[in-house]
Amino acid sequence: MSDGTAPPFFLVGCPRSGTTLLQAQLDAHPEVAVAPETFYARRFLAKPKRYDPATDEGRERLIDDLAATPEFAEMELDRERFAAAVRAAPRDRGAPFRILLEQFRARRGVARVGEKTPNHLLAMPALEALFDGARFVHVVRDARAVALSWRSVPWTNGSLAADAAVWRKYQVAARATPPREGGLLTVRYEELVRSPRDVLERVCRFLDLPFDEAMLRHQEAASVDVEREPWKAGVREAVTASRIDAWREELSPGEIREIEAAVWPELSRAGYVPEHGALRLLPGLARATLARTTKRWRRARKARGGERR
């Protein structure tokens, strides 16, 4: 569709899995604009009282807080035009997000708009309720490579096991709370860097887009703000498969075992082969299971305490 009426698509996945690369590749397509990470579900949808569109106060607070984000500035939108459109729109929770993406699409002068927030994978049904017919592309990368990469970013949890557990959470969520049938395409990062043309052609078919050679030269026009997010600097380089197995050299056998204990059996379910058998992982598996059980118990206890109050 060329008039901007097609629903948006969303690039999702565990952080450091390759969503930024796919964002840059699709954004290089002459008919596509992919918005930066808005974190709309976590920042706004998850706080219905603070951002209640049924009240003037909630609606104005959402306008102010959204327009103050660095992502809004990166999208180069006009704050007053955005605010006026939100005030004139129906008072539903999805209107501001729909207006945000539509104005970004119109500013870029393209036919299709997408958005890339990795953790929107955890909110796919909620986003689908806002955008009828929305499609999601889930980028999956080997958990061991992801955990290694997390060592170099500000949001690391401080241990390989804890970082790997986040990867596991995303994999479980993709299976447990998927969008409608046919609304999700899973892409392996390793395939994307080894055979970019084949994977991008598959992504384009899924999104009803014609394939364009410009996507294979994404580094020539990468729009990602690497000054604000320096950990994304690699997106300005040509695609390479050289780092796929770096974890084998940079992680010790004990560290690999620690990660595998945290993500088993999701690692095998995702198509990756563990280095260690289940018997060797048993101590780590027991600790990981105990940690998850304790976390759920504490969360339930806190919820019960809130109910009593």
Stockholm file with secondary structure:
# STOCKHOLM 1.0

chainA/1-309         MSDGTAPPFFLVGCPRSGTTLLQAQLDAHPEVAVAPETFYARRFLAKPKRYDPATDEGRERLIDDLAATPEFAEMELDRERFAAAVRAAPRDRGAPFRILLEQFRARRGVARVGEKTPNHLLAMPALEALFDGARFVHVVRDARAVALSWRSVPWTNGSLAADAAVWRKYQVAARATPPREGGLLTVRYEELVRSPRDVLERVCRFLDLPFDEAMLRHQEAASVDVEREPWKAGVREAVTASRIDAWREELSPGEIREIEAAVWPELSRAGYVPEHGALRLLPGLARATLARTTKRWRRARKARGGERR
#=GR chainA/1-309 SS CCSSCSCCEEEECSTTSSHHHHHHHHHTSTTEEEECCCCHIIIIITCTTTTCTTSHHHHHHHHHHHHTSHHHHHHTCCHHHHHHHHHHSCSSTTHHHHHHHHHHHHHHTCSEEEEECGGGGGGHHHHHHHSTTCEEEEEECCHHHHHHHHTTSTTCCSSHHHHHHHHHHHHHHHHHSCCSTTSEEEEEHHHHHHSHHHHHHHHHHHTTCCCCGGGGGGGGSCCCCTTTCGGGGGGGSCCCCTTTTHHHHHSCHHHHHHHHHHHTTHHHHTTCCCSSCHHHHHHHHHHHHHHHHHHHHHHHHHHHHHHHC
#=GC SS_cons         CCSSCSCCEEEECSTTSSHHHHHHHHHTSTTEEEECCCCHIIIIITCTTTTCTTSHHHHHHHHHHHHTSHHHHHHTCCHHHHHHHHHHSCSSTTHHHHHHHHHHHHHHTCSEEEEECGGGGGGHHHHHHHSTTCEEEEEECCHHHHHHHHTTSTTCCSSHHHHHHHHHHHHHHHHHSCCSTTSEEEEEHHHHHHSHHHHHHHHHHHTTCCCCGGGGGGGGSCCCCTTTCGGGGGGGSCCCCTTTTHHHHHSCHHHHHHHHHHHTTHHHHTTCCCSSCHHHHHHHHHHHHHHHHHHHHHHHHHHHHHHHC
//
